Each structure stands twice: as structure tokens, then as C-alpha cells.
Amino acid sequence: MKPWEFFLPDEPKDPDPFAWPSASPSHTEIDEDLLERLLHAPESGRSDLEVAVALARLVHQEYEAFATEGTNLDNEQSRLVVRSLEAVLARLNVHPIDLPFRDFETFKRHWRVAGATGNGSWQLRRDLLAELFEPLHTLLDERETRALTSDLATPISPRRATGWSRVDEELNELRRHFETAQTEQDYSNVGNDAVATLEAISAAAYDHARHGSPGTSEPPIANTKDRLSRIVEVEVSGSENAELRKLIRSAIELAQATKHRRSGDRRSAGITADAIILVAHLIRRVRT
């Protein structure tokens, strides 16, 4: 489940019949009925754990948007998303998130008291929210990873998640889609998850100040092969790491080669998913 799924789909405006469909359609109006239902019971067809992962991300994103660029949620809706998250967490026996605010108005008072005003205040507000939400994201991601049992690869490390919240979210989405896939379209969608996961790894692991070639501008996040290859060159340099560099590059190339496959069968989808999982955890290890 994705955070945008808590919004109602916007009415299409002059649709282009030749345009490639977006993985995240335009949504601006929050689905209050869905959030009200979650206050009282699990949503049909969705596990509370799956909902909690996406809803925690939504609350974090919307409060960050309110504190920086602006959001379409009003104050009452900002209270509703928090209440719904707390209700879902309670059903999961997860310790409720201890927020020092209940809605946008009280959050604004909180950041003023915390001194997140003036120059650099947007980053200070992001830091305040990250301190509150990142432990919850990590807990939920690791719990969901343990719950998703399938015949895909699992990391040997006792830490089942990478610790990069967005990466773990995309990996779990990939696992979930592979676990439930039955049709050709289902298997093809694993390729879409592969693209999203590689870009999440690219965004989380690449630091241009550290990994960029001198005198070059930062490559776009979507240039995953270039960015991940530079991470390998910098983080595991030296002749003693030649075999490791070759392994990681091969895994990246395999993931790149298989991510757009549209053959729609379980074997090709599994190869794609395993390659992506391998890349995620290899890159995480060299960036630790």
C-alpha cells in the first residue's frame, strides 16, 4: 500500500491517450471515510500492518509538507490521520507514537517552542519530525519484512531491513506483490516495483559530495546504474576488493536488465526480485 492510496483520485483533466500511465496518480483530497473506518476496524483486504506502514509514511509526509511547502489537508484532517494511525498501531500492539502535538495548529506551536523558526527553519522542522517518525518507520518495516514469507531471497544479517525507510517500504511492496502474484499482469508489476526500489536505493545511498566524480554535476536519481556504480568504486576500492566490486556490479546489471521484463511468469519475476533484494543489501553493507 502506498501513502497516496489514502487520497481520492482526482478527476482526469484532458487525458492524453498516448501518455505512459503514472505509478502515482494525482490525488489531492484525503479519503476521510477510509480513515474513519480505520479508527474502528481493519480495512477489508488489507492487513493492519500493511496499512500502518503506509499510514505512518503519510502522516510524516503531510506534517512535513505543512511545515515547509504546504499541504491540501486542513487542521481537522491533520487530526484525523494521526488518530487513525494511533488506532491501527493499537490493534498491532505497537507502542503508540508519542507525538507532542495532535494537529497542524499544535504542531506549529511545538516547532516555535523548539526554536524551528528563522533561517534554516524548514530543515529544523524536518529534523524534528524525523526524530519522531524514523524509529516507527524502522520498527514497522522490520516487522513487515518478518511477516512477508515467500521464496524470495532474504538477507543473512539478523537485521532483516536495510534501515532506509523508503527502500524497506519498496522492498516490502515488491515482496508483497510477488507473494500474491497469479496473473501475467501481476508478475509484470514486479518490474515496476524493481524500478521504484532501485531509485529508492539510489536516493538513500548516493552522496554526491562523497561519490561524485570531480567536476561533474549530480546525476539524476533515476540514473541508478551510474549512481550505484560510483558508490561501489568509492566504498570498496583497492585490489583486495576487486571480486566484491565485480559481484556488486554484476548484481546491479542483472537488476537493470530484468527490471523491465514483461514476460509475465513467476521465474522471471523472481529473478528480478532476487536481484533487487541482493543489490539493496549489498549496497547497504558497503555504506555501513
ABEGO torsion letter per residue (X at the ends): XBAAAABBBBBBBGBBAABBBBABBBBABBBAAAAAAAAABBBBGBBAAAAAAAAAAAAAAAAAAAABAEBABBAAAAAAAAAAAAAAAAAAGBBBBBBABABAAAAAAAAAAAGBBEBGAAAAAAAAAAAAAAAAAAAAAAAAAAABBBABBBBABABABAGBAAAAAAAAAAAAAAAABABAAAAAAAAAAAAAAAAAAAAAABBAAAABBBGBBBBBAABAAAAAAAAAAAABBEAAAAAAAAAAAAAAAAAAAAAABAAGBAAAAAAAAAAAAAAAAAAAAAAX
